[in-house]
């Protein structure tokens, strides 16, 4: 799905982080040789159409020189606008930069990215966070895949492997075994995830064996708290892009869905792969068994 | 580059708030320990705060000057690139005797001007560590993009290509040695501009300039409440945080403008300047219809009309 994307939709609010990710967007346009659509959804009660149009025209001005570039302006609610636009289009990669850091607590903040990840059945690129003034990292040759739980399915692993094979990159399968002690037996009972490093290593080997693609695969396992171990695993593996399933990317909270705090701290490219691919995978498996 | 009159505090706040919060807690502690718990020994009333602040200001001024020097030099280099591009395009268009009747071939002089436009875009992308291949593909075609994809330094490769085209023009009798020499001088100017930009990009401020003022600002901010608590009592945190904020803001500001070639709000407006170069050079080629992006008889056709880059939210990129 990722390497089949023929259109990149870059949803922008003209924030600092939108500007900071421009080099990454340009890199993706070049890698996928895709059409670029710059999408801005504005609130007609606050901004005039002409004003929004002038801003959109000047934002990422160099994209005018791209072979296929379109600027789309939609009035209304941001989440609804992006959803309506993306649902009509097949084979797109939606790029959503994170919000600018404000330095102030935002207890009532509802994550738009998390809502879009939940609602849309397209791959979504984003970053955990970006500091104002920093430039965004660009994905290159080392593709990490977060394999959290067997119940998440293998579609995101398969897509990452396809992409790695296509770009000649190395696939890094990453898993962190939860700390287990006498007081926390509930989670292991409810989950099918391996409970020891050796079991996890064997499980990742099985996963790698099912991929059957022409790319280098490396496995990285650690034990401990995910929020502490994952950054170390990423550093150790040298991954510059992390593919995650929709299930692990979004967490429910009492004010609505939010980005998993584990990934929110990452400063590398994140690609969230949707559930719908699981249905595609099921269909493929059914077709194979029928054949 | 910031063109709006006011710089909202939220631009500085994300980088300053942690330091200020810690200082506020420390200031409050000092004020309570001195005024409420009556531990008089905590006061350093004899500390010469004013001379210390003056010395610190000199350090900060040195660094701010150095950072501003880098920022201004970057802007001057891009201004020089605009002028050199116009001069070079003028030379290409008036000095090359390439009168072709073939409709499917654009004159060599126009090809050279397109290379010059591409150079400006490629230099911007090179400095921002961004790929310029999608733009090259549109401006020069697929073949040129494939050839240039092999190079790590695309702007230098473009100058080399221009040199090659000029040699071809000379061998075909479109250009004599004298005119070739004149054009070559301007190509050297382009190479010098690129080299100077790379120097700014790849050489950070001397670490002593960067590190020492930051350490001294921190030391001053920690000592300040101890020096003023005897006079101000419980009002110490307000005065101390305000004075600390001034120094921290000056420290951050000079750090932000010291790197003028990143994709930030403080950098040289390379997108706007490369667009200006493109517009000027296309006008020189008589592609004057901006609404549609090309003239009826123009051989260079564009999908989108080209227009000036306007400030986005008070910032020009």
Interface residues (C-beta under 8 A of the other chain):
Chain A: X14 X16 X19 X20 X22 X23 X26 X27 X29 X30 X54 X55 X57 X58 X59 X61 X62 X64 X65 X66 X67 X68 X69 X100 X101 X102 X103 X104 X131 X132 X133 X135 X138
Chain B: X10 X11 X13 X14 X15 X16 X17 X18 X121 X124 X125 X128 X129 X130 X131 X133 X134 X135 X137 X138 X139 X256 X262 X263 X264 X265 X266 X271 X272 X274 X275 X303 X304 X306 X307 X309 X310 X311 X312 X313 X317
